[in-house]
Amino acid sequence: MQEALLYEKLPGSRVRCQVCQWRCLINPGKYGVCRVRQNVDGVLHVLNYAQASSVAADPIEKKPLFHFFPGTGCFSLGTWGCNFHCHHCQNWTISCVEEPHQMASASQIMLPKDAIKTAKARGCVGISWTYNEPSIWFEYTLDSAKLAKESGLYTVYVTNGYLTPEALDTIGPYLDAWRVDIKGFSDALYRNLAGIPRWRGILEVAVRAQEKWEMHVEVVTNIVPTMNDDDEQLKDIACWMRDSLGELTPWHVTRFYPQHDMTHLPPTPIETLEKAYSLGKRMGLRFVYLGNVPGHSSENTICYCCGKLVLERHGYHTRVVGLDGSKCKFCGSELNVKTMLREVKLRR
C-alpha cells in the first residue's frame, strides 16, 4: 500500500481522486469506484501496486494495434478490477471481481524493474498495460513506463479512455500508443452498457493524447447486437474519428461474443461487421478492420491510393509486404504506420 499520486485533500479528511473522470469523492475508510484506492485517515492509498493478474508476451496485433510496430512482440500486463462496469466485458474474470483490493494472494508481484527485465528476456520490443483498465494501476504504469523509455522499449495503454487530462499529461511523456475503446456514441449506450453517465471526455482525452503527446492512436468498437449496431452510432464514431483524429486513424470493429451479463445475446453477425466496415469507408476512414473474425480479408492493410497489399495478416501473424517507413513503398502514400520512435519522447 502506498500513497496515490494524483488526488486532492479536502476538509473532514475526505479526498478527491484525480486519476480518472469519475473524480471520486472518498470519505475516510472508503474506496473509489475502482475499489483499489482507499482513503486512510485523509490520505489516498493505492492498494494494487505491482499486483499482476495476467502477464504474457503478445503480438502487438492482439491489442489490437495494426499500424504500430507491426509484427513485434509486446510484453503485456494487467491487474484486477476496473472503473467501468461493462455488461459485455470479455475479460470479466479479472475486471469484474467484487473486491479487487483483496486479490493480493492471487497476484503475481511484478515490480517495474522486473517487468522491463522480463520483457527483454522474452524478446519483446515494447510493453503494454492491458487486459483490464490500466488507469486504475496508474502509479505502477507510470513508474514502469519511465523505466521502459529509459530501456528503449515502446509503451502502450490499452484503455477505455477515461483518464483525466491531468493524469494523461503526467504519463503522456512516457506513452507511445493509445489504443482506446469508443464503445458507442450516445449517452444511453454508455449508461446501459458500461454504467458511465458522462463519456464525451473520452473523446477529448484521445485527441489530447494524439495532438499534445504525439501518441499513435487506434480505436476499437466492439459491436454488440441491439446495443451499438445501429447506423447512426457507427456513422457518428466514424465521422468523429475522421474529423478529430484524422482519416488515417485505424478503426477496429470487433465481433462480440456472449460473455459476462450478456450471454443471452448472439455473437455479432458478420454482415453487421461488414456493414460497419463499409460505413466507415464511406465516411472517409482509410483503414477499417474487422476483429475476432480470423481469416477475413479486412485483416490486411491495403494502400488506399494504389490498392496494393502493404501488410498481410493471418490472425496475429503479420508479414510486411509493401512498407517504406510509414509510407506505401509502391506509390509513396502516407499510411500512418509507426515503425520508429523519436528520441524526443525521452526529453519531454
MIFI-681541 format. One record per residue (C-alpha): x, y, z. Coordinates in steps of 0.2 Angstrom, whole numbers, plus 5000, padded with zeros to 4 digits. Each point is the difference from the previous one (the first is absolute). Layout:
BEGIN
XYZ
...
//
This chain:
BEGIN
500050005000
500750174995
499450184998
499150044984
500850134989
498550104993
498750055013
499450155010
499850015019
498450085006
499250055017
499449865011
501449884995
499149974983
501049994984
499750024981
500949884988
500550084984
500649854990
498449964990
498550104995
498949935015
501150125011
499349905015
499750105016
500549875013
499650015018
501249935014
500149814999
499149994983
500549954983
499950084982
498949924986
501549904995
500249935018
501950005000
500250185007
499550025018
499950155011
501049965016
499950155013
500050134986
501349924989
499649914984
500949844999
500249884985
499749825004
500549914985
501850064996
501049874990
498649875002
499849914983
498549894996
500649964982
501750014992
500549944982
501150044985
498750044987
500150054982
499650194999
498649954988
499049935015
499850175008
499450024986
501250124992
500349984982
501050164995
501250005015
501649904998
499149864990
500749825004
500850045016
499849925017
499350105014
500149965019
498350015007
499450025018
498350035008
499450015018
498349985009
498550104998
499350154990
499250175001
498749954987
498649875003
499849934982
498749864999
500849934985
501850005007
501149874991
501249995014
498850005014
500949875011
501350135004
499150174997
498349965009
500649935016
499050075015
501550035011
501650044989
500950075015
500049835008
500849914986
501850015006
500149815003
499549964983
501250134992
501749984992
501150145007
500850084986
501050165005
500450124986
501849954998
499549824999
498750044987
501350084989
501349865003
498749874996
499450094984
501850004993
500349825006
498549954990
500650094984
498750135001
500350184993
498650085009
498949995015
498150035002
498850015015
498449914994
498849865004
499150125012
500050195002
501850065003
499550175007
499549915017
501849955000
500650174997
501550025011
500749834995
499850034982
500850175001
501549935009
500149864988
499850114985
501550115006
501149855001
499449944983
500550164991
501750005009
500249824994
499550034982
498349915000
498450074992
498550035012
498249974997
498450035010
498549894995
498750115008
498150045002
500750184998
499350075017
501650075006
499950195005
501050134990
501250035015
500349815002
500349994981
501250145001
501049925014
500349834990
499950084983
501950024998
500249825003
498649924989
500249974981
498349924996
498250035006
498949864995
498350065005
498349925001
498650114993
498549895005
498650104991
499550184998
498550035011
499750045018
498849855001
501349884993
501350045013
498850015014
499249834996
501549914994
501450065011
499150105014
500850164995
499050165001
501250124992
501149934986
500450144988
501650045010
500649844992
500050084983
500950155007
501449905008
500349904984
500350164990
501150065014
501049845000
500350024981
500250194998
500950055016
501049845003
500249944982
499449825005
499549884987
498149985002
498949854994
498249985004
499049845004
498149985000
499449835006
498349994991
498649935011
498449954992
498550115005
501250125009
501250094989
499749924983
498950144993
500550104985
499950175009
501249955014
501349924988
499950154988
500350125015
501549905006
500750004982
499750184997
500750055017
501649904996
500250084983
499750185006
500949995017
501449864998
500250004981
499549894986
501649895002
499549955017
499649815001
498349955006
499849825006
498249945000
500049845010
498849855002
499149985016
499949835008
498849975014
500950035017
499750055017
498250085002
499649994982
500049814996
498250024994
500650094984
500749924985
501750034993
500050154988
499549944982
501450024988
498850104989
499950135014
501950025001
500150014981
498750145000
501050105013
501649974989
499150074985
499250145010
501750055007
500850004982
498550114993
500350125014
501850024995
501049895011
501549924990
500249855012
498649905007
500349835007
498949865006
500549925016
499749825007
499749944983
501549904996
500449984981
498950154995
500850104986
499850165009
501449955012
501250064986
500750174998
499750064982
500650174994
498550114997
500950094985
500849864989
499049855007
501549905003
500249885015
501150085013
499849895016
499449824999
499249925016
499449835004
499450015018
501450085010
501349964987
500550154990
501150004984
500750174994
499750014981
500150184994
500550125014
501450134999
500050085017
498350075003
499650004981
499449884986
501649954991
499149984984
499250184998
500750105015
498350035009
500150045018
499249855010
500250055018
501149855005
501250035014
501649904999
501250125008
499950105016
500850175002
501250035014
499150165004
498849895010
501349985013
500450195002
498250075002
//
